[in-house]
Amino acid sequence: VRFSFTLVDETSTPTFAVQISGMDMKALYSLVTKTALINLAPASFCAPLLESSMDGVLDKRFFDKCMRKLVKSTNLSKDDQNAFSVILSAIFYSFEADEGEDEGADAVELAIGMAMLCTGDKSSKLLYAWQVMSGEVDGCLDFASLQSYIRSFLRMLIAISFDASSSPTAETKAYASGMAAWVAESIMRDYADADTEMVVFDDFAQWYTDGGYEVAPWLELLDLSKWVLAKN
């Protein structure tokens, strides 16, 4: 295991340990380098996902169509094509709506999560994701939107963990939601505007600087150059 972090629920009770192994890292490295996803800006990669959604929901058929356009397979071996198809499908299903909801995945959360596969450091990806979630360059988020923002990154990290795939998807999605709610609540409590009960990106950045990096160290994994692409 190369990376491990524990999720907690809204009451701060530990619920699940996310473990990312060396094999997970190799699989991710192979995906982003052989498909050249790592050379794409988040906006270039994520915009087609958002544009292909209907009422904020992206079904698997349109997701696969987007991936075929974005991930050029002409120079990939059959083994690579099959392996990458499995990884991308696992990512999609990690964002799929819960049972009883509309079929398909939340397009905004999926796009935000998959921005991790693109070029850029942690800060640039966090800022891009904030703009997508808020719909504005200087947008504000309320509690529900902030929870969704944080959950997007957690679901992505869970999706690339082979160890996590042994647990039911419904459970891991619930664990991600619980952790996101706990983090969002701590941010809103100390940084939200008293009148609007909303936060801007600078509030989120200040929270991270003030100690959020200890609460959510896994956000550092958004920068693939620090681990997946690192020479050592």
Secondary structure, 3 states (H helix, E strand, C coil): CCEEEEEECCCCCEEEEEEECHHHHHHHHHHHHHCCHHHCCHHHHHHHHHHCCECCEECHHHHHHHHHHHCCCCCCCHHHHHHHHHHHHHHHHHHECCCCCCCCEEHHHHHHHHHHHCCCCHHHHHHHHHHHHHCCCCCEECHHHHHHHHHHHHHHHHHCCCHHHHCCHHHHHHHHHHHHHHHHHHHHHHHCCCCCCCEEHHHHHHHHHHHHHHHCHHHHHHCHHHCCCCCC
